[in-house]
């Protein structure tokens, strides 16, 4: 794939058209894939999730366009081979970037027609590249990561976190003294968890806790963590626990997948 598939202004110095500070400069931008093929979803989306990007999938361009009024500096990747006719995709993208100039768009297509590629790059002025969905997704991912880095898509945030307070199947079980205690996971990231327990337990700052079992829906994860601290939330004490460096890399992969599923489920009513 030629480098001309990515606009020079983005490759060289990022998109500087709008330098006004925004909330996403801190929290990062949302990334939406519209009608991704199974191959794109399993390769590109999954890899971006593992790089701690906030990624969503939509199969309803109309609902997504409406939702983007709220997420007006997001990044969109549209698979123009599905869902809409080509002329409808052109109109959808043109309308979107005209109404919301901070939206950034990239395109996936199986077409190798240079005229189509040039139209999206030079007429519709998409900012995030035109990618052939038949080519090596490894190279595609690398190019997308370059674009994201130039555009500061992640902002200052390093890790995604999922709030699990309303979920009944986000639990923690760990040894304490001569027995075990069960608690509720409040939120989770690859760095650690915050949790609460029914009873007031003697868990002190800097204590190392081994053989922790965390259940996130159907996932059962094992870890060890150090108690970072605690705080009172009403009458309930919330403990913050940071995973040690001995955490299994596979556990991190599963946590990131869970976080993406958690965030997707919460936004689905808006975009699907």
matplotlib code that plots the C-alpha trace (Angstrom):
import matplotlib.pyplot as plt

x = [0.0, 1.3, 1.9, -0.3, -3.3, -2.7, -2.8, 0.6, -0.5, -1.5, 1.7, 4.0, 2.7, -0.8, -4.0, -3.4, -6.5, -8.1, -5.7, -8.3, -8.1, -10.9, -11.9, -10.5, -7.0, -7.1, -9.4, -8.8, -11.1, -13.7, -13.1, -16.0, -15.9, -18.9, -19.8, -16.4, -15.9, -15.2, -11.6, -11.3, -13.1, -10.9, -7.6, -7.8, -10.4, -9.0, -5.4, -6.5, -8.3, -5.0, -3.3, -5.8, -7.8, -11.5, -13.1, -16.7, -18.5, -21.7, -23.9, -26.3, -24.8, -27.9, -28.0, -24.2, -24.3, -26.9, -24.8, -21.7, -23.2, -22.3, -18.9, -18.0, -14.2, -14.3, -12.5, -14.6, -13.6, -16.3, -16.2, -17.8, -18.3, -21.3, -24.4, -24.8, -24.3, -21.1, -23.0, -24.7, -21.4, -20.1, -23.1, -22.9, -19.2, -19.6, -22.6, -20.8, -17.5, -19.4, -21.6, -18.9, -15.6, -13.6, -14.7, -11.9, -12.7, -10.9, -12.2, -11.8, -12.7, -11.8, -11.6, -8.2, -9.7, -7.4, -10.2, -12.3, -9.3, -8.4, -12.0, -12.1, -8.6, -8.7, -12.4, -13.9, -10.7, -10.7, -8.0, -7.3, -6.4, -7.9, -7.1, -7.6, -9.4, -7.8, -4.3, -2.1, -3.9, -0.6, 0.7, -2.7, -2.7, 0.8, -0.3, -3.4, -1.3, 1.0, -2.0, -3.4, -0.1, 0.2, -3.4, -3.0, -6.1, -5.3, -4.9, -3.2, -5.0, -2.9, -5.4, -9.1, -11.3, -14.7, -17.2, -18.8, -20.9, -24.3, -23.1, -24.0, -21.3, -18.2, -16.9, -13.7, -12.6, -9.4, -7.7, -7.7, -6.3, -7.4, -10.3, -11.7, -13.6, -16.0, -16.6, -17.9, -15.7, -16.5, -14.2, -11.3, -8.4, -5.2, -3.6, -5.9, -9.4, -11.4, -13.7, -15.9, -16.8, -19.9, -18.0, -15.3, -12.1, -8.6, -6.9, -4.1, -2.2, 0.7, -0.5, 0.3, -2.6, -2.0, -4.4, -7.0, -9.9, -11.8, -14.9, -16.0, -19.1, -17.9, -14.2, -12.4, -9.1, -6.3, -3.9, -2.0, -2.2, -0.9, -3.4, -3.0, -5.4, -9.1, -11.8, -15.3, -18.2, -21.1, -21.1, -19.0, -15.3, -13.8, -10.4, -8.0, -5.7, -2.9, -1.8, 1.8, 4.2, 3.7, 0.3, -0.1, -0.1, -3.1, -5.0, -4.4, -5.6, -8.8, -9.3, -9.0, -11.5, -13.9, -13.6, -14.3, -17.4, -18.5, -18.2, -19.8, -22.8, -23.3, -23.1, -25.1, -28.5, -27.0, -25.2, -27.0]
y = [0.0, 3.4, 6.1, 8.3, 6.6, 8.9, 12.7, 14.3, 16.9, 14.1, 12.1, 15.1, 16.9, 15.7, 17.6, 21.2, 22.7, 23.1, 23.6, 24.7, 22.5, 20.1, 17.4, 14.7, 16.3, 14.7, 11.7, 10.8, 10.5, 7.8, 5.7, 4.3, 1.5, 1.5, -1.8, -3.4, -6.8, -9.7, -9.5, -5.8, -6.4, -9.3, -7.8, -4.0, -3.4, -6.0, -4.7, -1.1, -2.3, -3.9, -0.5, 1.0, 3.0, 3.5, 1.7, 1.0, -0.7, 0.6, -0.8, 2.1, 5.2, 7.3, 6.7, 7.1, 10.4, 11.7, 10.5, 12.2, 15.5, 14.6, 13.1, 15.8, 15.2, 11.4, 9.3, 7.3, 4.4, 3.5, 0.3, 1.6, -1.8, -2.5, -0.9, 2.0, 2.5, 4.4, 7.6, 7.4, 6.9, 10.0, 12.0, 10.6, 11.5, 14.9, 15.8, 14.6, 16.5, 19.6, 19.7, 18.5, 19.8, 18.2, 14.7, 12.8, 10.0, 7.1, 4.6, 0.8, -0.7, -3.8, -1.6, -1.0, 1.7, 4.7, 7.1, 6.0, 6.4, 9.8, 11.0, 10.2, 11.6, 14.7, 15.6, 14.5, 15.2, 12.3, 12.7, 9.2, 7.3, 5.1, 1.4, -1.6, -4.2, -7.0, -6.1, -7.1, -5.8, -5.8, -3.0, -1.3, -1.3, 0.2, 3.1, 3.7, 3.8, 6.4, 8.5, 8.2, 9.2, 12.3, 13.3, 12.6, 10.4, 8.9, 12.3, 12.2, 9.1, 5.9, 3.3, 2.7, 1.9, 0.3, 1.2, -2.0, -0.8, -1.7, -5.2, -8.2, -10.4, -8.2, -9.7, -10.3, -13.1, -13.1, -14.7, -12.7, -14.0, -17.6, -17.4, -15.7, -12.5, -11.7, -8.2, -6.2, -4.7, -1.0, -0.4, -2.1, -1.4, -3.3, -1.3, -2.4, -2.5, -0.6, -2.8, -2.9, -5.6, -6.3, -6.2, -3.8, -5.8, -5.2, -4.4, -1.9, 0.3, -1.4, -4.9, -7.5, -9.8, -12.9, -15.5, -12.9, -14.1, -11.6, -12.5, -10.2, -11.7, -15.1, -14.3, -15.6, -13.9, -14.6, -11.9, -10.4, -6.8, -4.2, -2.1, 1.4, 2.9, 3.3, 5.9, 6.2, 6.4, 7.0, 4.1, 1.9, 1.7, 1.5, -0.1, 0.6, -2.3, -2.1, -5.3, -6.2, -6.6, -10.3, -10.1, -12.6, -10.8, -12.9, -11.4, -7.9, -9.0, -10.3, -7.2, -5.0, -7.1, -6.9, -3.1, -2.8, -5.0, -3.0, 0.4, -1.0, -2.2, 1.2, 3.1, 0.7, 2.3, 5.5, 4.1, 0.8]
z = [0.0, -1.0, 1.5, -0.6, 1.0, 4.0, 3.6, 3.8, 6.3, 8.8, 8.2, 8.6, 11.6, 12.6, 11.9, 13.1, 11.6, 15.0, 17.8, 20.4, 23.5, 24.1, 26.6, 24.2, 24.6, 28.0, 27.7, 24.1, 21.1, 20.4, 17.3, 15.4, 12.8, 10.5, 8.9, 9.5, 7.8, 10.1, 9.0, 9.9, 13.2, 14.2, 13.1, 13.2, 15.8, 18.2, 17.8, 18.5, 21.6, 22.8, 22.2, 24.7, 22.1, 22.7, 19.8, 18.9, 16.1, 14.4, 11.7, 11.6, 9.9, 10.5, 14.3, 14.5, 12.6, 15.1, 18.1, 16.7, 17.5, 21.1, 20.2, 17.7, 17.5, 17.0, 14.4, 11.9, 9.7, 7.1, 5.2, 2.0, 0.5, 2.8, 4.1, 1.7, -2.1, -3.0, -3.7, -0.4, 1.4, -0.4, 0.7, 4.3, 4.7, 3.0, 5.2, 8.3, 7.9, 6.8, 9.8, 12.2, 11.0, 13.9, 12.8, 11.1, 8.6, 7.1, 4.6, 4.0, 0.6, -1.4, -4.5, -6.1, -8.4, -8.2, -9.1, -6.1, -3.8, -5.2, -4.8, -1.1, -0.5, -2.6, -3.1, 0.2, 2.0, 4.4, 7.0, 8.2, 5.0, 2.4, 3.1, 0.9, 3.0, 0.9, 1.9, 4.8, 7.9, 9.8, 7.6, 7.7, 11.5, 11.6, 9.3, 11.4, 14.6, 12.9, 12.0, 15.5, 17.0, 14.8, 15.7, 19.4, 19.3, 22.8, 24.4, 27.8, 28.9, 29.1, 30.1, 29.5, 32.5, 32.6, 35.3, 36.5, 39.5, 37.9, 36.8, 38.9, 37.5, 38.2, 41.4, 43.3, 45.6, 47.6, 50.6, 53.8, 57.1, 57.3, 54.9, 51.8, 51.2, 48.4, 47.0, 44.1, 41.4, 40.9, 38.0, 36.2, 33.9, 33.1, 35.9, 38.7, 40.2, 42.7, 44.8, 47.9, 50.4, 52.4, 55.7, 56.9, 56.4, 57.7, 54.3, 54.7, 52.3, 50.5, 51.5, 48.9, 48.1, 46.1, 44.5, 43.7, 41.5, 39.4, 37.5, 34.7, 33.2, 31.9, 32.3, 35.4, 35.9, 38.4, 39.6, 42.6, 43.6, 46.1, 48.0, 46.9, 49.3, 50.2, 50.6, 52.0, 49.6, 51.9, 54.4, 52.1, 51.8, 48.3, 48.0, 45.1, 44.2, 41.6, 39.8, 40.3, 37.3, 37.6, 36.0, 33.1, 29.7, 28.8, 31.7, 30.3, 26.9, 28.4, 30.5, 27.5, 25.6, 28.5, 28.7, 25.0, 25.3, 28.4, 26.7, 23.5, 25.4, 27.0, 23.8, 21.6, 22.2, 20.6, 17.6, 16.7]

ax = plt.figure().add_subplot(projection="3d")
ax.plot(x, y, z, "-o")
ax.set_aspect("equal")
plt.show()
